[in-house]
Amino acid sequence: MSEPAKLHRCSYTFLHTELDACWKVEKALKEEGIPYEVVKHGYGKSDKSRAEVIELSGQKLLPVLELPGGEVYRADSGEMAARVRSGDLGRDAA
Ligand SMILES: N[C@@H](CCC(=O)N[C@@H](CS)C(=O)NCC(=O)O)C(=O)O
């Protein structure tokens, strides 16, 4: 991948626990050495506070990955982390 992926994540960046969905995916990116940049979004349950996330991905939960090829990828964080670790971020999810 030439350009970095964008990890859209919540602003609770100090939480380094697998219970945090955003950290779960960020940890996988770090451990796999995949270049990424973080785009932080506020933490909130309202559609208003996540308007940009909804516009990008069609739903409001984070994390969301914006991949270099243009794919916007959101799934359960466990599934996202598994795909990161599988090395197939450059391809569309099956
Ligand atoms: N089960 C989902 C949970 C995702 C989740 O709750 N993400 C948090 C950020 S770490 C969020 O967007 N919370 C806002 C909300 O619940 O409305 C996953 O693992 O992906």
The ligand as a MOL file (V3000), in Angstrom:
LIG
                    3D

  0  0  0     0  0            999 V3000
M  V30 BEGIN CTAB
M  V30 COUNTS 20 19 0 0 0
M  V30 BEGIN ATOM
M  V30 1 N -19.4470 -4.2710 18.7020 0
M  V30 2 C -18.9220 -3.1360 18.0020 0
M  V30 3 C -18.8730 -1.9370 18.9670 0
M  V30 4 C -18.3730 -0.6850 18.2910 0
M  V30 5 C -18.4320 0.4790 19.2670 0
M  V30 6 O -19.1960 0.4720 20.2630 0
M  V30 7 N -17.6220 1.5080 18.9740 0
M  V30 8 C -17.6180 2.6820 19.8110 0
M  V30 9 C -16.2800 3.4030 19.7190 0
M  V30 10 S -14.9450 2.4390 20.4100 0
M  V30 11 C -18.7060 3.6120 19.3540 0
M  V30 12 O -18.7440 3.9850 18.1870 0
M  V30 13 N -19.5930 3.9910 20.2760 0
M  V30 14 C -20.6550 4.9310 20.0320 0
M  V30 15 C -22.0080 4.3000 20.1770 0
M  V30 16 O -22.1120 3.2190 20.7680 0
M  V30 17 O -22.9840 4.9320 19.7070 0
M  V30 18 C -17.5210 -3.4550 17.4730 0
M  V30 19 O -16.8140 -4.2340 18.1320 0
M  V30 20 O -17.1670 -2.9690 16.3870 0
M  V30 END ATOM
M  V30 BEGIN BOND
M  V30 1 1 1 2
M  V30 2 1 2 3
M  V30 3 1 2 18
M  V30 4 1 3 4
M  V30 5 1 4 5
M  V30 6 2 5 6
M  V30 7 1 5 7
M  V30 8 1 7 8
M  V30 9 1 8 9
M  V30 10 1 8 11
M  V30 11 1 9 10
M  V30 12 2 11 12
M  V30 13 1 11 13
M  V30 14 1 13 14
M  V30 15 1 14 15
M  V30 16 2 15 16
M  V30 17 1 15 17
M  V30 18 2 18 19
M  V30 19 1 18 20
M  V30 END BOND
M  V30 END CTAB
M  END
